[in-house]
Amino acid sequence: MKETGREAATRVAMEAIQQSGFAPQDIGYTFVSNCFGMAEHQGHVGPLINNGLGIPDTPSVTLESACSSSSAALHEAFVHVAGGFADAALVVGVEKLSHLDTLTATSYFAIAADYPFETKNGATFPGLYATLANAYRQAFPTKDEMFGAIAVKNHANAARNPHAHFQKEISMETYLASPMIATPLRLYDCCPFSDGAAAVVVAAKEFVKKPVTEPLVFRASARSGSVTDMQDRPDLLGLPATRTAGAKAFRQAKMEPKDVNFLEVHDCFTIAEVMALEDLGFFPKGTGAKESAEGVTARDGKLPVNPSGGLKAKGHPVAATGASQVVEIFEQVNGLAKGREVPKSETALAHNVGATGGSCSVHIFSRR
Ligand SMILES: CC(C)(COP(=O)(O)OP(=O)(O)OC[C@H]1O[C@@H](n2cnc3c(N)ncnc32)[C@H](O)[C@@H]1OP(=O)(O)O)[C@@H](O)C(=O)NCCC(=O)NCCS
């Protein structure tokens, strides 16, 4: 990304405000998420964005919840608007760190793990998710190609997404030949270090004026925490925070998994996509990889998953990821996802995880 994080954040914020039919002055609160401002020597970015939007007096706050930061910001904006504290609120997620080398970026990211127990002992996110993948593969014997199918599918979707980090397809042969990063995770099982910014406007129904495009309706906005360290969890076959946040979201929406047409899930590593689909209740435990390999989660399958290309290939600009999932859902619902449309887009679910699941958000949206 050539722009600075702050420039990109201000640009996408202005685009979102214009799409929503509001003026910047209508925004009552700005919720910003940004995890690694130190990579650009820039913190306290909320007031800078508001200054760039011409609304210096509007309050702002910067939220950090690791990789789930902008879905946390979205939840806070929802609560703020639903509580009547603002008619409209702005959510902006931004990250810029691709100029860092892999070692530095890996060390930055590792601060989201538990320092004394994990990071200090050499744990990194590829290593922690490899532990989860190994546990899963011991419990449910899974062929390499089953994980490979997820990478191939997400790259195929990203190849049709102009916002994506990697706009290229890969073959199963390329997947299988890619270097091992943390056994059993290969290069193409991993998300990259991405730059990016994404913005969403949240408004009370009565306040919506003349939006340029159809707004999404919130059906659920749920968050959960969980036991952070893996050694303290009862099992390593899924993420407890996904199970809790998913169950809460379905209760709020009075829906079941069968009511959802497509999903954007947190696939920081291919194993994470499998666990998400099982923990959210879309597939029984131990069957998610097999279902994916059989094409059920393809863009034209029965349950399209990550039509954007997911974190794997659309990219993972950490604090912008949760908001970018909502942008994909918005584009699908409004017919703006040209060339990567899912067959049915009435109702969609967004799932965003912080670290190895210490935090998680699940949002459900419907067409108005
Ligand atoms: C997988 C990983 C270790 C690769 O890093 P690396 O080996 O240093 O790779 P480089 O940055 O040197 O890039 C080498 C090539 O691989 C590509 N590449 C890098 N990461 C990639 C990925 N995840 N998927 C596909 N291609 C990738 C680069 O674009 C580059 O391609 P090019 O040679 O055509 O330009 C790194 O991307 C990583 O750690 N990802 C995980 C990030 C993470 O933990 N996020 C938090 C999740 S909770």
The ligand as an SDF file (V2000), in Angstrom:
LIG
                    3D

 48 50  0  0  0  0  0  0  0  0999 V2000
    3.9890  -17.7020    5.7520 C   0  0  0  0  0  0  0  0  0  0  0  0
    5.0540  -16.6620    6.0410 C   0  0  0  0  0  0  0  0  0  0  0  0
    5.9990  -17.1580    7.1290 C   0  0  0  0  0  0  0  0  0  0  0  0
    5.8430  -16.4260    4.7360 C   0  0  0  0  0  0  0  0  0  0  0  0
    6.8490  -15.4910    4.9830 O   0  0  0  0  0  0  0  0  0  0  0  0
    8.2200  -15.4970    4.1130 P   0  0  0  0  0  0  0  0  0  0  0  0
    8.6450  -16.9000    3.8960 O   0  0  0  0  0  0  0  0  0  0  0  0
    9.1640  -14.5580    4.7870 O   0  0  0  0  0  0  0  0  0  0  0  0
    7.7470  -14.9390    2.7470 O   0  0  0  0  0  0  0  0  0  0  0  0
    8.2570  -13.6150    2.0050 P   0  0  0  0  0  0  0  0  0  0  0  0
    7.6250  -12.4290    2.6330 O   0  0  0  0  0  0  0  0  0  0  0  0
    9.7600  -13.6650    1.9070 O   0  0  0  0  0  0  0  0  0  0  0  0
    7.6300  -13.8110    0.5590 O   0  0  0  0  0  0  0  0  0  0  0  0
    8.1410  -14.7870   -0.3630 C   0  0  0  0  0  0  0  0  0  0  0  0
    7.1050  -15.0120   -1.4400 C   0  0  0  0  0  0  0  0  0  0  0  0
    5.9920  -15.7140   -0.8890 O   0  0  0  0  0  0  0  0  0  0  0  0
    4.7950  -14.9590   -1.0110 C   0  0  0  0  0  0  0  0  0  0  0  0
    4.0620  -15.1250    0.2320 N   0  0  0  0  0  0  0  0  0  0  0  0
    4.3790  -14.6860    1.4700 C   0  0  0  0  0  0  0  0  0  0  0  0
    3.4770  -15.0950    2.3600 N   0  0  0  0  0  0  0  0  0  0  0  0
    2.5530  -15.7970    1.6570 C   0  0  0  0  0  0  0  0  0  0  0  0
    1.3640  -16.4610    2.0320 C   0  0  0  0  0  0  0  0  0  0  0  0
    0.9640  -16.4580    3.3010 N   0  0  0  0  0  0  0  0  0  0  0  0
    0.6550  -17.0740    1.0740 N   0  0  0  0  0  0  0  0  0  0  0  0
    1.0700  -17.0660   -0.2180 C   0  0  0  0  0  0  0  0  0  0  0  0
    2.1970  -16.4560   -0.6330 N   0  0  0  0  0  0  0  0  0  0  0  0
    2.9210  -15.8280    0.3120 C   0  0  0  0  0  0  0  0  0  0  0  0
    5.2600  -13.5270   -1.2170 C   0  0  0  0  0  0  0  0  0  0  0  0
    4.2980  -12.7750   -1.9260 O   0  0  0  0  0  0  0  0  0  0  0  0
    6.5220  -13.7260   -2.0010 C   0  0  0  0  0  0  0  0  0  0  0  0
    6.1780  -13.9960   -3.3500 O   0  0  0  0  0  0  0  0  0  0  0  0
    7.0990  -13.4840   -4.5640 P   0  0  0  0  0  0  0  0  0  0  0  0
    8.4060  -14.1750   -4.3700 O   0  0  0  0  0  0  0  0  0  0  0  0
    6.3310  -13.9170   -5.7710 O   0  0  0  0  0  0  0  0  0  0  0  0
    7.1890  -12.0020   -4.3870 O   0  0  0  0  0  0  0  0  0  0  0  0
    4.4020  -15.3260    6.4870 C   0  0  0  0  0  0  0  0  0  0  0  0
    3.5520  -14.8560    5.4640 O   0  0  0  0  0  0  0  0  0  0  0  0
    3.6120  -15.5100    7.7690 C   0  0  0  0  0  0  0  0  0  0  0  0
    4.1720  -15.5970    8.8640 O   0  0  0  0  0  0  0  0  0  0  0  0
    2.2680  -15.5300    7.7020 N   0  0  0  0  0  0  0  0  0  0  0  0
    1.4310  -15.6720    8.8810 C   0  0  0  0  0  0  0  0  0  0  0  0
    1.0660  -14.3120    9.4390 C   0  0  0  0  0  0  0  0  0  0  0  0
    0.3780  -14.4460   10.7750 C   0  0  0  0  0  0  0  0  0  0  0  0
    0.7980  -15.1860   11.6380 O   0  0  0  0  0  0  0  0  0  0  0  0
   -0.7070  -13.7150   10.9740 N   0  0  0  0  0  0  0  0  0  0  0  0
   -1.4850  -13.7850   12.2010 C   0  0  0  0  0  0  0  0  0  0  0  0
   -2.4710  -14.8890   12.1150 C   0  0  0  0  0  0  0  0  0  0  0  0
   -3.2470  -15.2020   13.6620 S   0  0  0  0  0  0  0  0  0  0  0  0
  1  2  1  0
  2  3  1  0
  2  4  1  0
  2 36  1  0
  4  5  1  0
  5  6  1  0
  6  7  2  0
  6  8  1  0
  6  9  1  0
  9 10  1  0
 10 11  2  0
 10 12  1  0
 10 13  1  0
 13 14  1  0
 14 15  1  0
 15 16  1  0
 15 30  1  0
 16 17  1  0
 17 18  1  0
 17 28  1  0
 18 19  1  0
 18 27  1  0
 19 20  2  0
 20 21  1  0
 21 22  1  0
 21 27  2  0
 22 23  1  0
 22 24  2  0
 24 25  1  0
 25 26  2  0
 26 27  1  0
 28 29  1  0
 28 30  1  0
 30 31  1  0
 31 32  1  0
 32 33  2  0
 32 34  1  0
 32 35  1  0
 36 37  1  0
 36 38  1  0
 38 39  2  0
 38 40  1  0
 40 41  1  0
 41 42  1  0
 42 43  1  0
 43 44  2  0
 43 45  1  0
 45 46  1  0
 46 47  1  0
 47 48  1  0
M  END
$$$$
